[in-house]
Amino acid sequence: MPYTIEFEPIGIRLLCEEPLTISDAARRAGISLKSVCGGKAVCGKCLVHVHRDSVSPPTESEQRLLTNNQLAEGWRLACCTTVLADTAVHVPVTSTAEAQVIQLDGVGAHCEPRPMVRMFPITTPVPSLTDQTADLRRISDALRQQHGVEQARVDLPALRSLHAALRAGDWQVAVAIRGDEIIAVYPGAIPRPIGLAVDVGTTKLACYLVDLETGQTLAAKGAMNPQIAYGEDVMSRLEAVMVNPANDSRLQQEAVETINTVAAELCDTQKLTTEYLLDVCLVGNTAMHHLLLNLPVRSLALSPFVSALDSALDVDAGQIGLHAAPGVRAHFPAPIAGFVGSDHLAFLLAAGFGEDNRTKLGIDIGTNTEIALQVGGRIVSCSTASGPAFEGAHIRHGMRAAPGAIERVIIDEDGAVHCDIVAGSPPVGVCGSGILDALAEMCKVGIINQRGRINRDKPGVCCEDDGKPVFLLAAGGNGRRDVTISQEDIDQVLLAKGAIRAGIDILMDHLGVTPREIEEIVIAGAFGTYMDPFRAVRIGLLPNVPLTRVHAIGNGAGAGARMMLVSTDARQCAIRLAERIEYLELAAYPGFNKYFAYGVRLPAF
C-alpha cells in the first residue's frame, strides 16, 4: 500500500511503495541526515521525531541510546525506524547536514537613525569613608552634571547590575537610557549600541543585529521556526493550542529559545553577548504575535477571527524570555486584523506606503498572502489563504529553497527541459520559483491547457502505474528519484494562484482600479524575490502590467522591523500607517467565488 513521508521543517514529501527506514527515505528524497556511524545505530546523531503509531517499534539500539521519555515522546533514530504508513517526520536542525536558504535581504525606505535608547559615558567619584553616596545616586548625579540628564529612574533588573559595573569599570561606566529610564550599565568605555530586529515568520525566523546609532545591519541570520513541528500553517498551530492549552507555552518557549540562540550567535560576531542588546523589535502575523506574547489565540481560529489588540505594545523583554540588557522593552508593532499582522505593516512601511497618493499594489506571498492596494489617500489590505504550494508544500516533489531544489525552468518546444538548481547540487525537488517557472513554461509549449489539464501527447509527459500523467522535470540517478510535476501538483498551484489573484481583483474592484492604473507592484517574501515577473503575469498570478512596474524588495517585513528598531520616527509613522489601513474580509465580499474561479484559470495564449 503506497504511503507518504513528510519531512519537516524541510518541506519535502516522499511517496513510497515499500517499507523504508527513515534514513533510506531521507536519502531517496535527497535529505542529508547526520550519520557519524554510517547507519549502524551507534552514534545516535540521526534523531528525528515521528508519530508513534505509523512506524516500527523501538529497537534494542534505540532503547539503549535514547531515554524512556524520549521514546515516549516519539523521538527515534532514523537509521532504526521503518515507516509503515503515512507519517510526518520532524528533522531537528541538529540532525541535518545541510542548512536551508532563508531570505534575509530586504530593501526599505530611507530611515534616519533616531534610536529609542541613548548611551552616556560617565565617570563617578570613588566612594570613601567621607563619601558614602549610594551607587544609584552616584550615577544619577554624574548623568545630571556631565550630560544634563535629570531624574533618571531605574527598575530592579537594571538596578542589580549597577554595583558590579561601577567596580569592574573602576568607576567609569556607560549608561544606557530609554526615555527617562536607565536600562543597563556597562563597565569601561562606551560599547557599540546594538539592537535586534526579528521577522517571526510561520516557517522561518529572520534575525538582524543592528547598530542603533548608524542603522547599519552588523550581522543577519535565519532559522527555521521550531513551531512548525505543530503544523506548517497558522491554523494547525492554533488548533494545537485549542486541543491542548499547554501547547501555548510550549510554542512560545520554543520560538523564544530559537531567537535567543540566533541572537547569541549574532552578538558573538561582534564579540559581545546578548546582555548588550539594548532594544528589540519583533514583527509577525497575528497568530505569531499572539503566541510570542502568550495572548489568547482561540478567537483567532474561530469566526469572526478577532485579535486581542490592534495597537503597538512594548513589553519587558525578560518577561517573555528574551535575552537582552536588564531593562530592555521589546517593541511589538500593531497587528492589523486576525489574519493581517505586524509583518504586513512592516512591509508596507518599508515599501513606502502612505508616503504619497500613487496607486500601488503590495503583495507579500507566503502560506498566508497579505495584499494591500493604495489609491489616493486610502490603503485597503486583505489576507488570502494561498497555502504553502509556492513554498513547495503539497507538491509531491516540492521543497523549500534548499540545496538541490530546482529554482529555474526553461522548456523547449521539443520538450527538452533546462533547470537551474540551488547550490548546483543534483536535483532532488522543486521550490516555489521553479514551480511557477514550470507552470508558465508548460503553458507556453502546450503541455497544459487553459484549465491546467496535462496534454498526454506532449514530449516529456508519461503515465505512472495508476495511469495518471506526469511531466518529467529532471531524471534521477545514483539512487535519487525523478523530479516530476503531476496533475495534482498543478491543481495545488492553481488553487494558490486563484486565492492570490482573487484577493488582488477584489481589492481592485473595491477601489475601482484597473490594471493599467496601477503605477507600481511591490512584491515581498522569499518566493517574490526569486519569482520571474514575466512568468507570474503569464500564468495570471499578477495583473497584466508593464514589467518595469514590478519590483521585489526581498524580506520587506524584516526591513520594516529594522526601520522601527533604529528610529522612533519610523515607529510613529508605523502607528499612523496602521490607523489608516482598512481591512477587507474577502470571504464576505459579494461574488468571492466568482473571483476565485476566475483566478484559478490560466490566461489564454
C-alpha positions as CSV (number, residue, x, y, z in Angstrom):
1,M,0.0,0.0,0.0
2,P,1.6,3.3,-1.0
3,Y,2.2,5.8,1.7
4,T,3.7,9.3,2.1
5,I,6.5,10.6,4.4
6,E,6.5,14.3,5.0
7,F,9.9,15.7,6.1
8,E,9.5,18.9,8.2
9,P,10.6,21.6,8.5
10,I,12.4,20.9,5.2
11,G,9.2,20.7,3.3
12,I,9.8,17.5,1.2
13,R,7.2,14.8,0.7
14,L,8.2,11.3,-0.5
15,L,5.8,8.8,-1.9
16,C,6.9,5.3,-1.0
17,E,5.8,1.9,-2.4
18,E,7.5,-0.4,0.1
19,P,8.6,-0.1,3.8
20,L,11.7,2.0,4.3
21,T,13.8,3.2,7.2
22,I,13.6,6.9,7.7
23,S,17.3,7.1,6.8
24,D,16.7,5.4,3.4
25,A,13.7,7.5,2.7
26,A,15.6,10.7,3.5
27,R,18.4,9.6,1.2
28,R,16.0,9.0,-1.6
29,A,14.5,12.4,-1.0
30,G,17.9,14.0,-1.1
31,I,18.0,15.0,2.5
32,S,21.3,14.7,4.3
33,L,21.0,13.4,7.8
34,K,23.9,13.2,10.1
35,S,25.2,9.7,10.3
36,V,28.6,9.5,12.1
37,C,28.4,5.7,12.4
38,G,27.2,5.1,8.8
39,G,23.7,3.9,9.9
40,K,25.0,1.3,12.4
41,A,22.8,2.6,15.2
42,V,25.9,3.5,17.3
43,C,26.2,7.3,17.2
44,G,22.6,8.4,17.9
45,K,23.1,11.5,15.7
46,C,20.2,10.9,13.3
47,L,17.5,11.8,15.9
48,V,14.0,12.5,14.5
49,H,10.5,13.0,15.8
50,V,7.7,10.8,14.4
51,H,4.1,9.7,15.1
52,R,4.5,6.5,17.1
53,D,1.5,4.6,15.5
54,S,2.9,4.8,12.0
55,V,6.4,3.4,12.5
56,S,8.1,0.2,13.7
57,P,8.6,-0.4,17.5
58,P,11.9,0.8,19.0
59,T,14.9,-1.4,18.5
60,E,17.3,-2.5,21.2
61,S,19.8,0.1,20.0
62,E,17.2,2.9,20.3
63,Q,16.3,1.7,23.8
64,R,20.0,1.8,24.7
65,L,20.7,5.2,23.1
66,L,17.5,7.1,23.9
67,T,15.8,7.7,27.2
68,N,12.3,6.3,28.1
69,N,11.0,9.9,28.0
70,Q,12.4,10.5,24.5
71,L,10.9,7.3,23.2
72,A,7.5,8.1,24.8
73,E,7.5,11.5,23.2
74,G,8.1,10.0,19.7
75,W,11.9,10.6,19.3
76,R,13.6,7.9,17.2
77,L,16.7,7.1,15.3
78,A,16.2,7.4,11.6
79,C,18.5,4.5,10.8
80,C,16.5,2.1,13.0
81,T,12.9,3.2,12.3
82,T,10.9,1.8,9.5
83,V,7.8,3.7,8.3
84,L,4.7,1.6,7.9
85,A,2.0,4.2,7.0
86,D,1.5,7.9,6.2
87,T,3.5,10.0,8.6
88,A,5.3,13.3,9.3
89,V,8.9,13.2,10.3
90,H,10.3,16.3,12.0
91,V,14.1,16.6,11.5
92,P,15.7,18.9,14.0
93,V,18.5,21.2,12.9
94,T,21.0,19.2,14.9
95,S,20.3,16.1,12.8
96,T,20.7,17.7,9.4
97,A,24.0,18.1,7.5
98,E,22.8,21.0,5.2
99,A,21.2,24.3,6.0
100,Q,18.3,25.8,4.1
101,V,18.3,29.1,2.2
102,I,16.4,31.7,4.2
103,Q,15.5,35.1,2.8
104,L,17.3,37.8,4.8
105,D,17.9,40.7,2.4
106,G,15.2,43.4,2.3
107,V,15.1,46.9,0.8
108,G,13.4,49.5,3.0
109,A,12.7,53.2,2.6
110,H,15.3,55.7,3.8
111,C,15.3,56.0,7.6
112,E,17.4,58.4,9.6
113,P,18.5,56.7,12.8
114,R,16.8,58.1,15.9
115,P,17.1,55.3,18.4
116,M,14.9,54.8,21.4
117,V,18.0,54.1,23.6
118,R,20.9,56.6,24.2
119,M,24.3,55.8,25.6
120,F,26.2,58.1,28.0
121,P,29.7,57.6,29.2
122,I,30.2,58.9,32.8
123,T,32.9,59.0,35.5
124,T,31.9,59.0,39.1
125,P,33.9,59.8,42.3
126,V,35.3,56.9,44.1
127,P,33.5,56.1,47.3
128,S,35.3,56.7,50.6
129,L,34.5,56.9,54.3
130,T,33.8,60.6,53.7
131,D,31.7,59.9,50.5
132,Q,29.3,57.0,51.1
133,T,26.8,58.0,48.3
134,A,24.8,55.1,47.1
135,D,25.6,53.7,43.7
136,L,22.4,54.8,42.0
137,R,22.7,58.3,43.4
138,R,26.3,58.4,42.3
139,I,25.3,57.5,38.7
140,S,22.3,59.9,38.7
141,D,24.5,62.8,39.9
142,A,27.1,62.1,37.2
143,L,24.4,61.9,34.4
144,R,23.0,65.3,35.5
145,Q,26.4,67.0,35.9
146,Q,28.1,65.6,32.8
147,H,25.1,65.2,30.3
148,G,22.2,67.2,31.7
149,V,20.1,64.1,32.2
150,E,17.6,64.8,35.0
151,Q,15.9,62.3,37.3
152,A,16.7,59.1,35.5
153,R,14.7,56.2,37.1
154,V,15.6,52.6,37.1
155,D,13.8,49.3,37.5
156,L,15.0,46.4,39.6
157,P,16.7,44.3,36.8
158,A,18.9,47.2,35.8
159,L,19.5,48.3,39.4
160,R,21.0,44.9,40.1
161,S,23.7,45.5,37.5
162,L,24.9,48.8,38.8
163,H,27.1,47.6,41.6
164,A,29.3,45.2,39.6
165,A,29.6,47.6,36.6
166,L,30.9,50.5,38.6
167,R,33.5,48.5,40.3
168,A,34.6,46.5,37.2
169,G,34.9,49.8,35.3
170,D,36.9,51.5,38.0
171,W,34.1,54.0,38.4
172,Q,33.9,54.7,34.6
173,V,30.8,53.3,33.1
174,A,28.5,53.6,30.0
175,V,24.8,54.1,30.9
176,A,22.0,53.1,28.5
177,I,18.9,55.2,28.9
178,R,15.5,54.6,27.3
179,G,13.4,57.8,27.7
180,D,14.0,58.6,31.3
181,E,14.8,55.1,32.5
182,I,18.3,53.5,33.0
183,I,18.1,50.1,31.4
184,A,21.7,49.0,31.6
185,V,25.1,50.0,32.9
186,Y,28.4,48.7,31.4
187,P,31.9,48.9,32.8
188,G,34.5,50.9,31.0
189,A,34.3,52.6,27.6
190,I,31.0,53.1,25.8
191,P,30.2,50.0,23.8
192,R,28.6,50.0,20.3
193,P,24.8,50.3,20.9
194,I,23.1,47.3,19.3
195,G,19.6,46.1,18.9
196,L,17.8,43.0,17.5
197,A,15.1,43.0,14.8
198,V,13.2,39.8,14.2
199,D,10.7,38.8,11.5
200,V,8.8,35.9,13.1
201,G,7.5,34.0,10.1
202,T,5.3,31.0,10.2
203,T,8.0,28.9,8.6
204,K,11.2,30.8,9.2
205,L,12.7,33.4,11.6
206,A,14.9,36.2,10.2
207,C,17.1,37.9,12.8
208,Y,19.1,41.1,12.3
209,L,21.8,42.6,14.6
210,V,21.7,46.4,14.1
211,D,23.9,49.3,15.1
212,L,21.3,51.6,16.7
213,E,23.3,54.8,16.1
214,T,24.1,54.3,12.4
215,G,21.3,52.0,11.4
216,Q,23.8,49.6,9.8
217,T,23.0,45.9,9.9
218,L,26.0,44.3,11.5
219,A,25.0,40.6,11.0
220,A,21.9,38.6,10.0
221,K,20.9,35.0,10.3
222,G,17.8,32.9,9.7
223,A,16.5,29.8,11.4
224,M,13.5,27.6,10.9
225,N,10.6,28.3,13.2
226,P,10.5,25.3,15.6
227,Q,6.8,25.7,15.9
228,I,6.5,24.0,12.5
229,A,6.6,20.7,14.4
230,Y,3.0,21.6,15.5
231,G,1.9,22.2,11.9
232,E,3.2,24.1,8.8
233,D,0.3,26.6,8.7
234,V,-1.1,29.0,11.2
235,M,-4.4,27.2,11.7
236,S,-2.7,24.0,12.6
237,R,-0.8,25.7,15.4
238,L,-3.9,27.5,16.7
239,E,-5.7,24.1,16.7
240,A,-2.8,22.6,18.6
241,V,-3.3,25.2,21.4
242,M,-7.1,24.7,21.4
243,V,-6.7,20.9,21.7
244,N,-4.1,21.2,24.4
245,P,-3.8,24.6,26.1
246,A,-0.3,23.5,27.4
247,N,1.0,23.8,23.9
248,D,0.5,27.6,24.1
249,S,3.5,27.9,26.5
250,R,5.5,25.3,24.5
251,L,5.1,27.1,21.2
252,Q,6.1,30.4,22.9
253,Q,9.1,28.9,24.6
254,E,10.4,27.1,21.5
255,A,10.2,30.2,19.4
256,V,11.9,32.4,22.0
257,E,14.6,29.8,22.6
258,T,15.5,29.8,18.9
259,I,15.5,33.6,18.8
260,N,17.8,33.7,21.8
261,T,20.2,31.1,20.2
262,V,20.4,33.1,17.0
263,A,20.8,36.4,18.8
264,A,23.7,35.0,20.8
265,E,25.4,33.8,17.6
266,L,24.9,37.3,16.0
267,C,26.3,39.1,19.1
268,D,29.3,36.7,19.1
269,T,30.2,38.1,15.6
270,Q,30.8,41.4,17.3
271,K,32.5,39.9,20.3
272,L,29.5,40.8,22.5
273,T,26.9,38.9,24.5
274,T,23.1,39.3,24.4
275,E,23.4,41.4,27.6
276,Y,24.4,44.3,25.2
277,L,21.2,44.2,23.3
278,L,19.5,47.5,24.1
279,D,16.4,47.3,22.0
280,V,14.3,44.6,20.3
281,C,11.6,44.9,17.6
282,L,9.6,41.8,16.6
283,V,7.1,41.6,13.7
284,G,4.9,38.6,12.6
285,N,1.5,37.6,11.5
286,T,-1.2,38.0,14.2
287,A,-1.0,34.4,15.3
288,M,2.8,34.5,15.7
289,H,2.4,37.8,17.5
290,H,-0.1,36.4,20.0
291,L,1.8,33.2,20.5
292,L,5.0,35.1,21.4
293,L,3.1,37.2,23.9
294,N,1.1,34.2,25.3
295,L,-2.1,36.0,24.4
296,P,-5.3,34.0,23.9
297,V,-5.5,32.6,20.4
298,R,-8.9,30.8,20.4
299,S,-10.6,33.9,18.9
300,L,-8.1,34.0,16.1
301,A,-9.1,30.5,15.0
302,L,-12.9,30.9,15.1
303,S,-15.1,33.3,13.1
304,P,-15.1,36.3,13.2
305,F,-11.3,36.0,13.9
306,V,-10.9,38.8,16.4
307,S,-7.4,39.7,17.7
308,A,-6.6,40.6,21.3
309,L,-5.3,44.1,20.3
310,D,-4.6,46.2,17.3
311,S,-2.1,48.7,18.7
312,A,1.6,48.7,19.3
313,L,2.9,47.2,22.5
314,D,6.1,47.5,24.5
315,V,6.8,44.7,26.9
316,D,9.6,43.7,29.3
317,A,11.9,41.5,27.2
318,G,12.7,39.3,30.1
319,Q,9.1,38.7,30.9
320,I,8.7,36.8,27.6
321,G,12.1,35.1,28.0
322,L,14.2,37.1,25.6
323,H,17.8,37.6,26.5
324,A,18.8,41.2,26.4
325,A,20.1,44.1,28.6
326,P,18.3,44.1,32.0
327,G,15.7,46.8,31.4
328,V,15.0,46.3,27.7
329,R,11.4,46.5,26.5
330,A,10.6,44.6,23.3
331,H,8.6,46.5,20.7
332,F,5.7,44.7,19.0
333,P,4.1,46.9,16.3
334,A,0.4,46.8,15.8
335,P,-1.3,43.8,14.1
336,I,-4.0,45.0,11.7
337,A,-6.6,42.2,11.9
338,G,-6.9,38.5,12.7
339,F,-5.1,37.4,9.6
340,V,-3.1,40.6,8.8
341,G,-0.3,41.1,11.2
342,S,2.5,43.5,12.1
343,D,4.7,41.8,9.4
344,H,2.3,43.3,6.8
345,L,2.6,46.7,8.5
346,A,6.4,46.5,8.5
347,F,6.3,45.5,4.8
348,L,4.1,48.5,3.9
349,L,6.3,50.8,5.9
350,A,9.5,49.6,4.1
351,A,7.7,49.8,0.7
352,G,6.8,53.5,1.3
353,F,3.0,53.0,1.5
354,G,1.3,56.1,2.9
355,E,4.1,58.5,1.8
356,D,2.3,59.6,-1.4
357,N,-1.0,59.1,-3.2
358,R,0.2,56.9,-6.0
359,T,-1.8,53.8,-7.0
360,K,0.4,50.9,-5.6
361,L,-0.2,47.2,-5.1
362,G,1.8,45.4,-2.3
363,I,1.9,41.6,-2.1
364,D,3.7,39.5,0.5
365,I,3.5,35.9,-0.7
366,G,3.6,33.1,1.8
367,T,1.5,30.4,3.4
368,N,-0.9,33.3,4.1
369,T,-0.5,36.1,1.4
370,E,-1.2,39.6,2.5
371,I,-2.2,42.1,-0.2
372,A,-2.6,45.9,0.0
373,L,-3.8,48.4,-2.5
374,Q,-3.2,52.1,-2.1
375,V,-5.4,54.5,-4.1
376,G,-5.2,58.2,-3.3
377,G,-5.4,58.5,0.4
378,R,-6.8,55.0,1.0
379,I,-5.0,51.8,1.8
380,V,-7.0,48.6,1.9
381,S,-5.5,45.3,2.9
382,C,-6.7,41.7,2.8
383,S,-5.3,38.2,3.6
384,T,-5.8,35.2,1.5
385,A,-5.1,31.6,2.5
386,S,-2.9,30.8,-0.5
387,G,-1.5,27.8,1.1
388,P,2.2,26.7,1.1
389,A,2.3,25.5,-2.5
390,F,4.6,28.3,-3.6
391,E,6.9,27.2,-0.7
392,G,7.0,23.6,-2.1
393,A,4.4,22.1,0.3
394,H,1.5,19.9,-1.0
395,I,3.6,19.4,-4.1
396,R,4.8,15.8,-4.4
397,H,8.4,16.7,-5.2
398,G,8.1,20.2,-3.8
399,M,10.5,21.6,-1.2
400,R,11.7,24.9,0.1
401,A,14.7,26.7,-1.3
402,A,17.4,24.3,0.0
403,P,20.3,22.8,-1.9
404,G,19.0,20.5,-4.7
405,A,15.9,22.5,-5.3
406,I,15.1,23.3,-8.9
407,E,14.6,27.1,-8.9
408,R,14.5,28.0,-12.7
409,V,12.9,26.1,-15.6
410,I,13.0,26.6,-19.3
411,I,11.2,24.1,-21.6
412,D,12.0,24.0,-25.4
413,E,9.3,23.3,-28.0
414,D,10.6,19.8,-28.3
415,G,10.0,19.2,-24.6
416,A,13.7,19.5,-23.5
417,V,13.9,20.9,-20.0
418,H,16.7,23.1,-18.7
419,C,16.9,23.6,-14.9
420,D,18.9,25.8,-12.5
421,I,19.4,24.2,-9.1
422,V,20.1,25.8,-5.7
423,A,23.8,25.4,-4.8
424,G,24.4,23.5,-8.1
425,S,23.5,20.2,-6.3
426,P,21.9,17.2,-8.0
427,P,18.1,17.8,-8.3
428,V,16.0,16.4,-5.5
429,G,12.9,18.6,-5.7
430,V,11.4,21.8,-6.9
431,C,10.9,25.0,-4.9
432,G,8.3,27.8,-5.4
433,S,10.1,29.8,-8.1
434,G,10.8,26.6,-10.0
435,I,7.1,25.5,-9.7
436,L,6.0,28.9,-11.1
437,D,8.5,28.7,-14.0
438,A,7.5,25.1,-14.8
439,L,3.8,26.0,-14.9
440,A,4.4,29.0,-17.2
441,E,6.7,27.0,-19.5
442,M,4.3,24.1,-19.7
443,C,1.6,26.6,-20.7
444,K,3.9,28.1,-23.3
445,V,4.6,24.8,-25.1
446,G,1.1,23.4,-24.7
447,I,1.8,20.7,-22.1
448,I,-1.1,22.1,-20.2
449,N,-4.2,23.8,-21.4
450,Q,-6.1,26.9,-20.1
451,R,-7.8,24.7,-17.4
452,G,-4.5,23.3,-16.3
453,R,-5.0,19.8,-17.7
454,I,-1.9,17.9,-18.9
455,N,-1.8,17.0,-22.6
456,R,-0.7,13.4,-22.6
457,D,0.6,13.6,-26.2
458,K,3.3,16.1,-25.5
459,P,7.1,15.2,-25.2
460,G,8.2,14.7,-21.6
461,V,4.7,13.6,-20.4
462,C,4.5,10.0,-19.2
463,C,2.0,7.9,-17.2
464,E,2.6,6.4,-13.8
465,D,1.4,3.0,-12.8
466,D,-2.0,4.3,-11.9
467,G,-2.4,5.8,-15.4
468,K,-2.1,9.4,-14.2
469,P,0.1,11.7,-16.4
470,V,3.2,13.5,-15.0
471,F,5.8,15.7,-16.7
472,L,9.4,14.9,-16.1
473,L,11.4,17.9,-14.9
474,A,14.7,16.1,-14.0
475,A,15.6,12.5,-14.2
476,G,17.0,10.8,-11.1
477,G,20.1,8.7,-10.9
478,N,22.5,7.2,-8.3
479,G,19.6,6.2,-6.2
480,R,17.8,9.6,-6.5
481,R,14.1,9.8,-7.6
482,D,12.9,11.5,-10.7
483,V,11.5,15.0,-10.2
484,T,8.1,15.3,-11.8
485,I,5.1,17.7,-12.0
486,S,1.8,15.8,-11.6
487,Q,-1.8,16.9,-12.3
488,E,-2.4,17.1,-8.6
489,D,0.7,19.4,-8.3
490,I,-0.7,21.7,-11.0
491,D,-4.1,21.8,-9.2
492,Q,-2.5,22.8,-6.0
493,V,-0.5,25.7,-7.7
494,L,-3.6,26.9,-9.5
495,L,-5.6,26.9,-6.2
496,A,-2.9,29.0,-4.6
497,K,-2.7,31.3,-7.6
498,G,-6.5,31.6,-7.6
499,A,-6.6,32.7,-4.0
500,I,-3.9,35.4,-4.5
501,R,-5.4,36.7,-7.8
502,A,-8.9,36.7,-6.2
503,G,-7.5,39.0,-3.4
504,I,-5.9,41.3,-6.0
505,D,-9.0,41.5,-8.1
506,I,-11.4,42.1,-5.2
507,L,-9.2,45.0,-3.9
508,M,-9.1,46.4,-7.4
509,D,-12.9,46.1,-7.7
510,H,-13.5,47.5,-4.2
511,L,-11.4,50.7,-5.0
512,G,-12.4,50.9,-8.7
513,V,-8.9,50.4,-10.1
514,T,-8.0,48.8,-13.5
515,P,-4.6,47.1,-14.2
516,R,-3.4,50.0,-16.4
517,E,-3.9,52.4,-13.5
518,I,-1.5,50.5,-11.2
519,E,1.7,52.5,-11.1
520,E,3.8,50.0,-9.1
521,I,3.6,46.5,-7.8
522,V,5.8,45.7,-4.8
523,I,6.5,42.0,-4.1
524,A,7.9,40.8,-0.8
525,G,9.0,37.5,0.6
526,A,11.4,34.8,-0.4
527,F,9.2,33.5,-3.2
528,G,8.7,37.0,-4.5
529,T,12.4,37.6,-4.6
530,Y,13.1,34.7,-7.0
531,M,9.8,34.9,-8.9
532,D,10.1,35.8,-12.5
533,P,7.6,38.7,-13.1
534,F,7.1,37.7,-16.7
535,R,6.1,34.2,-15.8
536,A,3.9,35.5,-13.0
537,V,2.0,37.6,-15.5
538,R,1.9,34.7,-18.0
539,I,0.1,32.4,-15.6
540,G,-2.2,35.2,-14.3
541,L,-0.8,35.4,-10.8
542,L,-0.2,39.2,-11.3
543,P,-2.3,41.7,-13.3
544,N,-1.1,42.4,-16.9
545,V,1.0,45.5,-16.2
546,P,4.4,46.6,-17.8
547,L,7.1,44.5,-16.1
548,T,9.0,47.7,-15.3
549,R,6.4,48.5,-12.7
550,V,7.0,45.2,-10.8
551,H,9.7,45.4,-8.1
552,A,10.8,42.8,-5.5
553,I,12.1,44.1,-2.2
554,G,13.1,40.8,-0.5
555,N,12.2,40.5,3.1
556,G,10.1,43.7,3.4
557,A,8.9,42.7,6.9
558,G,12.5,42.4,8.1
559,A,13.4,45.7,6.5
560,G,10.4,47.4,8.2
561,A,11.3,45.8,11.6
562,R,14.9,47.3,11.3
563,M,13.5,50.7,10.5
564,M,11.3,50.7,13.6
565,L,14.2,49.3,15.7
566,V,16.5,52.3,14.9
567,S,14.0,55.1,14.6
568,T,11.4,56.5,16.9
569,D,10.1,58.4,13.9
570,A,9.6,55.2,12.0
571,R,7.7,53.8,14.9
572,Q,5.4,56.8,14.9
573,C,5.0,56.5,11.2
574,A,4.0,52.9,11.6
575,I,1.4,53.8,14.2
576,R,-0.1,56.4,11.9
577,L,0.0,53.9,9.0
578,A,-1.7,51.2,11.0
579,E,-4.5,53.6,11.8
580,R,-5.0,54.3,8.1
581,I,-5.1,50.7,6.8
582,E,-8.6,49.4,6.2
583,Y,-9.1,45.6,6.4
584,L,-11.3,43.9,3.9
585,E,-12.7,40.4,4.6
586,L,-12.6,38.5,1.3
587,A,-15.0,35.7,2.3
588,A,-17.7,38.3,2.9
589,Y,-17.2,40.2,-0.4
590,P,-20.0,39.8,-2.9
591,G,-19.1,37.4,-5.7
592,F,-16.0,36.0,-4.0
593,N,-16.5,32.5,-5.5
594,K,-16.6,34.1,-9.0
595,Y,-13.3,35.9,-8.4
596,F,-11.7,32.8,-7.1
597,A,-12.9,30.6,-10.0
598,Y,-11.5,33.3,-12.5
599,G,-8.2,33.4,-10.6
600,V,-7.7,29.6,-10.8
601,R,-7.9,29.6,-14.7
602,L,-4.9,30.2,-16.8
603,P,-4.9,33.1,-19.3
604,A,-5.4,32.3,-23.0
605,F,-2.3,32.4,-25.0
